[in-house]
Amino acid sequence: MNLKIDLPADLEAIIRKRAEQAGLDIPTYVVQTLRILDLDQAADTSISNEQFEASLQRLREIHASAPAQFDDTRESIYEGCGE
């Protein structure tokens, strides 16, 4: 099935960036994200622990390749303090 959805520019930019960080093309990223939401389960708010853990694992797999770029060294945390 093909869908055409007009997204606001800011939302499109977020999706494009996250797909790029995950190393996926946009359609694949959107499909995987929707699968994480598990739309069949959306109507039923009670899910088993196994289903919840499986959803978390799928989320980890999508974002595992996303680069984490931050500096958490002691120096960076306290930089600018006491000036």
Secondary structure, DSSP 8 states (H G I E B T S, - for coil): --------HHHHHHHHHHHHHHT--HHHHHHHHHHHHTHHHHT-----HHHHHHHHHHHHHHHTTS-------HHHHHTTTT-
